[in-house]
Amino acid sequence: MNTKQIENKEERKTAKRVARKKAAPKAKRASGVARGSMKKKVRVMAKGQRKR
């Protein structure tokens, strides 16, 4: 929701809350999807002399 045009902080907050209530509920995360710290880490290549 874009609330850039609303100057007042309290008004902006209430508008966002109303929009959040109206929005459709988010779908649950699929069971096979890793999140954050559970994701596979990318291996860092060997540091030092260049390969090529």
Residue pairs with C-beta under 8 A, 6 or more apart in sequence:
1 15
1 16
1 19
3 12
3 15
3 16
6 12
6 15
29 35
34 40
